[in-house]
Amino acid sequence: MGQLSNPRRGAERRLYTQLRAQIEDGTLAPDAKLPSTRALAETLGVSRTTVTAAYEQLAAEGFVVTAVGKAARVATPAVALPVVATVPRDNPPPALSRYGQRVAALKPYHMVSPTARIDFRYGAVASRDFPALGWNRAYRAELIKRQPTRPNGQPEGEAALRQALQGYLRRARGLTCDTEQLLVVHGSQQGLDLCARLLLNPDDAFIFEDPGYRMARYCFEATGATALPIPVDASGLQTQRLPDDPRARLAYVTPSHQFPMGAVLSIARRVELLNWASRHRAWIIEDDYGGEFRYGQRPIDALQSMDAEARVIYVGTFSKALSPQLRLGYLVLPRELVGVFREAKRLTDRNETRWEQNVLASLIDSGAYERHLRRLRRDNEGRRKALLDAVDHHLPGLGKLEGMAAGLHGVLLLPHLHERDEDALQAMALERGIGVYPLSPLFTTQGERPASLILGYAGLTVQQIDEGIRILAQVIREVMAAAHPPLIPQS
Ligand SMILES: Cc1ncc(COP(=O)(O)O)c(C=O)c1O
């Protein structure tokens, strides 16, 4: 949004391109020290934020190595660059498919701050929260079992895990299904990709929460389908705005904790959404990415449990409760979709994580998984409280947290700043070792909105949370002092 016309972005791009070219042609040799951000900013007459952002980009791509308190250096060995053959003009290379061209055109998804000492990255979980002892024990037991001679897993996943999940989903999410309807996938992302490829055509449209989960939107847009963004409020997706558009073939929703704003979709709206899907013969994808984490009250049952017409595809993941590195997720499919999803899954990867799937099944069956979840909920409740307290303490009257009733992140609304200030906030916070993430890239529509930052807390200690917000508060005050007229007048 407006990025091309943003002069800082232009300067950042130019600097990045120049430095990269110098690294590639050897002018800047491997291990060469780069000037400090301050010195280079002064020499070039640009802001330090611009230089830092260019360095960060080079570091993210492996051209440069940065570390807090140390000078940035050219990576050693220098990044191996693909050899580009000279292409004769009369013999251009084979073209990408239209799908490939759409994927190539997607805006890159950068969600890491490699130099952040305290990183509020959402989606991260603390590795110390992983139940390593129980997992190791179960893994050893699995390894010494005599494996059946079947060389490949079945596309639907291990029977033991599907059986264990069936019971877990009934107990925890009020969701009833046959084991047949369960398809184990490599994280919900693979499940979303299968949905996109099997359910959407290029002329179709899909309902998408605004703001919403960008990695889902990218999957759907890559098919050539068009997003129909629907705003969300404190009760979730504004279902009264669902369009009567004959192109709409599916709706992607996060009803248990709207991503990223955190609302729980009200019962009345759940009914309205199901009725809309029925009228339009559309599928609903229910992404339950954080359904286990609701504080104070029992988690609300899954939308799928209200679905009388088998329209809902439920997407679950173990990325929050165990680790995103496991890449273990699952779909609960309407019966008529089971066959085609299994075959598409077979084409993709045949489903080979058999050991991990069986280990997880044994943890669920023994009750260890649900004990772990209860412990994790308590720990995350402590982190959540630390974040609420820190914002109260360090940002009185300047920032407001939204969407904290469930999940593992909140949205910090900064009514005195404009969303165009989000990049500066992010870059200045990173200079002080704090990773924060702007909300605006998650909107499909453009608008005049106050600045907001997404703050994930599940990977941090309560001390880090307090310190991170204390430093962020200084940054916010500095950006405010650099004076923008308030978007929403102070009351
Ligand atoms: C809305 C949403 N869905 C799903 C996921 C999880 O993806 P995966 O299961 O592929 O790790 C995330 C991760 O952050 C998310 O934010």
PDBQT file of the ligand as one rigid body, heavy atoms in Angstrom, charges set to zero:
ROOT
HETATM    1  C1  LIG A 501      -4.268 -18.222  11.131  1.00  0.00    +0.000 C 
HETATM    2  C2  LIG A 501      -3.220 -19.285  11.141  1.00  0.00    +0.000 A 
HETATM    3  N1  LIG A 501      -3.517 -20.489  10.649  1.00  0.00    +0.000 NA
HETATM    4  C3  LIG A 501      -2.623 -21.480  10.683  1.00  0.00    +0.000 A 
HETATM    5  C4  LIG A 501      -1.364 -21.303  11.218  1.00  0.00    +0.000 A 
HETATM    6  C5  LIG A 501      -0.424 -22.465  11.407  1.00  0.00    +0.000 C 
HETATM    7  O1  LIG A 501       0.140 -22.904  10.323  1.00  0.00    +0.000 OA
HETATM    8  P1  LIG A 501       0.860 -24.330  10.320  1.00  0.00    +0.000 P 
HETATM    9  O2  LIG A 501      -0.058 -25.346  10.918  1.00  0.00    +0.000 OA
HETATM   10  O3  LIG A 501       1.099 -24.553   8.871  1.00  0.00    +0.000 OA
HETATM   11  O4  LIG A 501       2.117 -24.199  11.122  1.00  0.00    +0.000 OA
HETATM   12  C6  LIG A 501      -0.987 -20.069  11.680  1.00  0.00    +0.000 A 
HETATM   13  C7  LIG A 501       0.395 -19.881  12.160  1.00  0.00    +0.000 C 
HETATM   14  O5  LIG A 501       0.808 -18.857  12.639  1.00  0.00    +0.000 OA
HETATM   15  C8  LIG A 501      -1.933 -19.029  11.664  1.00  0.00    +0.000 A 
HETATM   16  O6  LIG A 501      -1.624 -17.835  12.162  1.00  0.00    +0.000 OA
ENDROOT
TORSDOF 0
